[in-house]
Amino acid sequence: EDQVTQSPEALRLQEGESSSLNCSYTVSGLRGLFWYRQDPGKGPEFLFTLYSAGEEKEKERLKATLTKKESFLHITAPKPEDSATYLCAVQRVSGTYKYIFGTGTRLKVLA
Amino acid sequence: SAVISQKPSRDICQRGTSLTIQCQVDSQVTMMFWYRQQPGQSLTLIATANQGSEATYESGFVIDKFPISRPNLTFSTLTVSNMSPEDSSIYLCSVGRVETGGEAFFGQGTRLTVV
């Protein structure tokens, strides 16, 4: 069965303290892995798509990487405005284009 | 990307009643999905809204409880029927285009409270 697991569940960082969020997945044929950011009371906001192992994407202080079993979201020198829940989702090669979401990591960056 | 308008943004409903949530997109999209998000939890897919045909429901969700319509490529509705307090949740519409890589975009959500 397809499964997506994110760790840690919650993370508190001091401003400027770099860290990584993990997304482990089991899926029968990966079409793509997606990272989203969700602020309280809002819908998820698209960040990155990764399609194959070894691929990397960057946006400001965020960098996403992908292996055959997991993805990492690296946050370099975070700021308080980076505080949010980060969600990972996978899409299978076969069938519909539906997403399977992980449980998310709640990030809090302290000033 | 796509601009998604979801209505209502929130509602408080009596148990036993029904609520219809609308999702309007500013351009044609291939994919439309409906998700539920319990407070503090991740997203659970309810169904894929298929244009001109019956929606495809995930395990644990049935058409009688969550009827979905998608009359065209820019509009869909989700109805939550015969509501109970357990239906209190955030309901999210999601859209995407296969031809642009499959990434999905989300509406702001509908916060439903059933009393």
Contacts between the chains, C-beta under 8 A, distances in Angstrom:
chain1	res1	chain2	res2	distance
A	31	B	102	6.4
A	32	B	101	7.0
A	32	B	102	5.5
A	32	B	103	7.7
A	34	B	103	6.0
A	34	B	104	7.4
A	36	B	106	7.9
A	41	B	109	7.8
A	41	B	111	7.8
A	42	B	108	5.9
A	42	B	109	7.2
A	43	B	4	7.8
A	43	B	92	5.5
A	43	B	94	8.0
A	43	B	106	3.3
A	43	B	107	5.4
A	43	B	108	5.2
A	43	B	109	5.1
A	44	B	43	7.4
A	44	B	92	7.9
A	44	B	106	4.9
A	45	B	106	7.6
A	46	B	1	7.5
A	46	B	103	5.3
A	46	B	104	7.2
A	46	B	105	6.0
A	49	B	101	5.7
A	49	B	102	7.3
A	49	B	103	5.1
A	87	B	42	6.4
A	87	B	43	7.3
A	91	B	102	5.6
A	96	B	31	7.9
A	96	B	48	5.5
A	96	B	56	6.8
A	97	B	30	7.7
A	97	B	31	5.1
A	97	B	96	6.7
A	97	B	98	6.1
A	97	B	102	5.4
A	98	B	33	6.3
A	98	B	45	5.6
A	98	B	48	5.9
A	99	B	33	7.6
A	99	B	43	7.7
A	99	B	45	7.0
A	99	B	94	7.7
A	99	B	104	6.3
A	100	B	45	7.8
A	101	B	42	4.8
A	101	B	43	4.6
A	101	B	44	7.8
A	101	B	45	8.0
A	102	B	42	6.3
A	103	B	41	7.0
A	103	B	42	4.6
A	104	B	42	5.2
